[in-house]
């Protein structure tokens, strides 16, 4: 579990996971093109994510396809939440989203 937390501690790696969630099967090159760092830096980040079992790669000819593996994140969630708290977290998340939308609308009306 320590590897998962260490992997998630870096903003670029979280961004990579977001891209892989949105576009499963991206190649390493396609993912690297989304970042303003060297391909080697992306490869190093991917190594950390793969070591944490957050990314699964699959060889596809000369390309390597990447997929998000959300199981380790789900395991963390399950470790520190239970059925009761999950129900309330869903409600709190909904309240937060509604409040943020209302605040954004209020800001839009001021301008």
C-alpha positions as CSV (number, residue, x, y, z in Angstrom):
1,X,0.0,0.0,0.0
2,X,3.0,2.3,0.6
3,X,3.8,2.1,-3.1
4,X,0.3,3.3,-4.0
5,X,0.5,6.3,-1.7
6,X,4.0,7.1,-3.0
7,X,2.8,6.9,-6.6
8,X,-0.2,9.0,-6.0
9,X,1.9,11.7,-4.2
10,X,3.1,13.2,-7.5
11,X,0.7,15.4,-9.4
12,X,2.0,14.3,-12.8
13,X,1.4,10.7,-12.0
14,X,-2.2,11.5,-10.9
15,X,-2.6,13.3,-14.2
16,X,-1.4,10.3,-16.1
17,X,-3.9,8.1,-14.3
18,X,-6.6,10.6,-15.2
19,X,-5.6,10.4,-18.9
20,X,-5.6,6.6,-18.8
21,X,-9.0,6.5,-17.1
22,X,-10.4,8.8,-19.8
23,X,-8.6,7.0,-22.7
24,X,-7.8,3.4,-21.9
25,X,-5.2,1.9,-24.1
26,X,-3.1,5.0,-24.8
27,X,0.3,4.1,-26.0
28,X,3.3,5.4,-24.1
29,X,4.0,7.9,-26.9
30,X,0.4,9.2,-26.9
31,X,0.6,9.6,-23.1
32,X,4.0,11.3,-23.2
33,X,2.7,13.8,-25.8
34,X,0.2,15.1,-23.2
35,X,3.0,16.3,-20.9
36,X,5.7,18.9,-21.2
37,X,8.5,16.7,-20.0
38,X,10.8,14.2,-21.7
39,X,9.6,10.8,-22.7
40,X,12.2,9.4,-20.3
41,X,10.5,11.3,-17.4
42,X,7.1,9.9,-18.4
43,X,8.7,6.4,-18.5
44,X,10.1,6.9,-15.0
45,X,6.7,8.0,-13.8
46,X,5.1,5.0,-15.5
47,X,7.6,2.7,-13.8
48,X,6.5,4.0,-10.4
49,X,2.8,3.6,-11.3
50,X,3.4,0.0,-12.6
51,X,5.3,-0.9,-9.5
52,X,2.3,0.3,-7.5
53,X,0.1,-1.8,-9.7
54,X,-1.9,1.3,-10.7
55,X,-1.1,0.9,-14.4
56,X,-1.2,-2.2,-16.5
57,X,0.7,-2.3,-19.8
58,X,0.1,-4.6,-22.7
59,X,2.4,-5.1,-25.7
60,X,0.6,-4.3,-29.0
61,X,3.1,-4.8,-31.8
62,X,5.8,-2.2,-31.3
63,X,3.6,-0.1,-29.0
64,X,2.8,-0.6,-25.4
65,X,-0.8,0.1,-24.4
66,X,-1.5,1.4,-21.0
67,X,-4.6,0.9,-18.7
68,X,-5.6,2.2,-15.3
69,X,-5.9,-0.4,-12.6
70,X,-8.1,1.2,-10.0
71,X,-8.1,-1.9,-7.7
72,X,-5.4,-0.6,-5.4
73,X,-7.3,2.7,-5.0
74,X,-10.5,0.8,-4.2
75,X,-8.6,-1.3,-1.6
76,X,-7.5,1.9,0.1
77,X,-11.0,3.2,0.1
78,X,-12.4,0.0,1.5
79,X,-9.8,-0.1,4.2
80,X,-10.8,3.2,5.7
81,X,-14.5,3.3,5.0
82,X,-17.5,1.2,5.7
83,X,-20.9,0.9,4.3
84,X,-22.3,3.5,6.7
85,X,-19.7,6.1,6.1
86,X,-19.8,5.5,2.3
87,X,-23.5,6.4,2.3
88,X,-22.8,9.7,4.0
89,X,-19.7,10.4,1.9
90,X,-21.9,10.1,-1.2
91,X,-24.4,12.6,0.3
92,X,-21.6,15.0,1.3
93,X,-20.1,14.8,-2.2
94,X,-23.5,15.6,-3.7
95,X,-23.9,18.6,-1.4
96,X,-20.4,19.8,-2.3
97,X,-21.1,19.6,-6.0
98,X,-24.4,21.5,-5.7
99,X,-22.8,24.2,-3.5
100,X,-19.9,24.6,-6.0
101,X,-22.4,24.8,-9.0
102,X,-24.4,27.4,-7.1
103,X,-21.3,29.4,-6.3
104,X,-20.1,29.3,-9.9
105,X,-23.5,30.5,-11.1
106,X,-23.5,33.3,-8.6
107,X,-20.0,34.3,-9.8
108,X,-21.2,34.2,-13.4
109,X,-24.2,36.5,-12.6
110,X,-21.8,39.1,-11.0
111,X,-19.8,39.5,-14.2
